[in-house]
Amino acid sequence: MAAKELNERAATRVARNIVSDIRERSLRPGTKLEPEHVMVDKQGAARGTVREALRFLEFQGALRIKAGPGGGPIVNVPGLDHLTSALSLQLQFANATFRSVLDARKSIYPILAAESARNATHQDIAALHESLNSLRATFGDPKSSVQEARRFYELVASGSKNLVLAFLVSALHRMSEHSNVEYDADHWKAHLRQSEKMLQAIEQGDAETAQAISTQTHDAAIRYWQKNFPDTLNQPISWVTAETEPTN
């Protein structure tokens, strides 16, 4: 047991060294790292330790391992799926419910909407207009509407330039998609109107209005769940992995 724990600690050290090297050398995604035998010499670690470190980084999304001739570790960027997976697993063990996720979104999104009104660039605004046009086009297709609504929210979050909260709330949004909640046409009409108002406020730099509209939108969503899906609202969160398909 002691030998195994020692190897795990050594593998963690090697993994940290690899990540530090990627950062210091400013290596871009897709860059091929040195082969395993070179890492063994460079890190002064056993081959099994290096392999364990590489497997750990692959699991975290920081690397991908290409098999076959000319293969090896390649720099990757951890996606939002990794944060969603880790956070949802933690929430599952804490017996957190969908209500707690919606409440967290309501606490965070209005702040991001206000910050987006202050910080969004012309490119951010253009992307939001494109997303809103796509949302209009998906009306009547619930699955596509959910996906485009999420994209709109993620663009608002991105426009805030608050990276930490943007990542967090996007992960929360993906968790709430893994429910059996389906929105009716009236809800989508109201949601579209609110999104149009929010974009207008962001474009005008009106942080107070953008924040108020976001709060109203999330209040409406919670009321909809309370009225139509009260049992789901109190249902515990389940672990969401990259392979987990949204149910709505």
N, C-alpha and C positions, 0 to 999 in steps of 0.2 A: 504493500500500500504506500509506504514512504517513497519507494522508487518511482511509483506511478505519479504521485503528487509532485515530486521533484521534476519529472519530465514535463508535466503540465505547466509548472511554473516556468521552466526553460522555454517551452513552446510559446508561452505568452510573451516572454521577453523577446524572442526572435520575431514574433508577429509585430510587436511594437517597433522593433528596429526596422523591419521592412516598411511599415507605414511611415515612419519618420524619414526613411530614405526616399520614399516616393514623394513626400512633401518637400523635402529639401532640394530634390532634383527637379521639382515641378513637373513630374511626369504626367502626361495626359492619358486619359482613358484610351485603351487600345495599345499602349506601349508594352512591349514584351520585356519582362524582367529576365535577369540572368538565370541560367538553368540551375536545377536543384544542386548538382555537385559543386557549382561555384558558390552557391549560398552556404553550403556546408562548410567550405573553407573560410568564406568571408565572415560567417557568424560564429565560427569556432564551436559548432554544435553537431550533434549526431544526426545522421540522415533521418532517422525516425522523428527526431525533434523538429527538424525543418519541415518534414511532411505534415506533421501535426499542426504547425504554425500556418502552413499554406492552406490546409483544410479549414482551419478556423477562419482565416481571412476570406476564403471562398464562401463559407457559410454566412459571413457578415456582409458579403456583397462587395468587398474591397478588391477582390481579385476574381478572375475566372481562370480555370485551368483547362488549357487546350490539350487534348489527347493526341497521340500519334506522332509521327515524325515531324520535327520542327515545332512541336508543341511546347507547353510549359506555362508558367504563370503569366497572366496578362493583367495590367492595371484596369480596374473597373471602378464604377461609382456606385456606392450603395443607394438603392432606390427607396422610394417611399414605402414600398412593400415591407422592407426590413424594419422600419420604424413602426409601422402598423402592426406587424407581427409581434414585435417585442412588447409594445404597449398593450395590445389586446390580451396577450398571455398574462401580463402582470395584472390587468384588470379582471381577467377571469378568476385568477386565484384570490383576488380581493372581493369577489362576488359583486362587482360593480354592474349596474344595470344600464340599459339603453337610456334611461332617464338621466343618469349621471353624464353620459356622453353628450346628450342634447343640451344639458345645462352647461357643460363645459364649452360647447360650441357657442352657446348664447353669450357666455362671458367673454370669449376671445374674439369672435368674428367682428362685433361692432367696433372694437379697438382697431382691428386691422383695416376695416372699411374707412375709418377716420384717418388712419395713417396713410392709406392708399390715396385719399383725397389730397393729402399733403405732399406725397412723395412719388406718385405714379408718373412715369414718363409718357411721352407721346406714343412710344411703342406699346407700352402697357395699355393705354387707352384704346389704341387701334385693335389690340388683341381682344379686349373686352367687347368692343363693338362686333368683332367677328364672331365671338362666342355667343353674344346675344342674338345675332342673326341666325346662327345655327340652332339656338334654343327655340326660336320662333318656328324654324323649319321642322323641328322634331315634334311639334305639338300633335298629339294623337298617338304618339309612339312612346309609351311610358318608360321603357328601358333606355331608349336614346335620350329622352328628356332628363332622366336621372343622371346619365353620364355627362350631358352637356351642362346641366346645372352645377354639377361638381366641378367641371372645368371652369365655369364662370367664377365660382367661389375661390378656386385655387388661383386664378388670375388676379382676383381682388387681393388675396393674401400675398401673392408675389409682388404686386404693386406697392404694398406697404413698405417693402424693403426690410421688414422685420423677419429675418430668416428663421429664428428659433420658433416664434409663435406660428409662422406660416407653415413650417413643417409639422408642428404639433397639431394644428387645427385641421390640416389636410388629412392626417392620419385618423383623427377623430371622425371626420366626414366619411372616410372609407369604411370605418367600423359601423356607422349607422346605416350604411347601405346594406349590410348583411343582416337584414331583418325581413319580415314578410309584409312590410308596409308598402301599400300601393296608393298613389295619389290620384284623386279624381280630376276631371277636367276643370272644375271650378277652382280647385286648389292651384292647378298649373296656370290658369289665367291670372289669378291673383299674384302668384309668384313671378310671372313674367312682368306684370305691371310694376311690382316692387323692384325687380332687377333693373328695369328701365329707369326708374327714379333714382336708384342707387348709382347707376352709371352716370346719370346726368349730374348728380351731386359730386361724384368723384371728378368728373371732367371739369366742373366749375370750381373745384378746390374747396368745396363746402364740407368740411370735416364733420361738423355738428349734425348736418342733415344726413350724411352718409351713415353716421353711427346710429342715428335714430331709426332710419329705415332698416338697417340690419337688425336692430333689436326687435322691431315690429315683425320682420320676416321670421325670425326665430321663435318669437312668441306664437305666431300663427301656426308654425310647424308643430310646436309642442301641443297646442290646443287641438290640432288635427289628430295627433297620436292619441291624446286623451279621449277624444270623442269616438274615434274609429278603431283604435288598436290599443286599448288600455292594458291588456295583458302583455303585449309586446313591450310596452313602455317599461314595465317592471321585470322584464325578462333579463336574466344575467347575460353579460357579454360572453361570447365564445371566441376562442383563439382564431384569429384570421391569418392565414398564410397566403403566399403568392398564388397558390393553387386553389384557394377558396373562391368559389363563384358567388357574386352577390345574388341574393334571393329575390330582390325586387327590381 
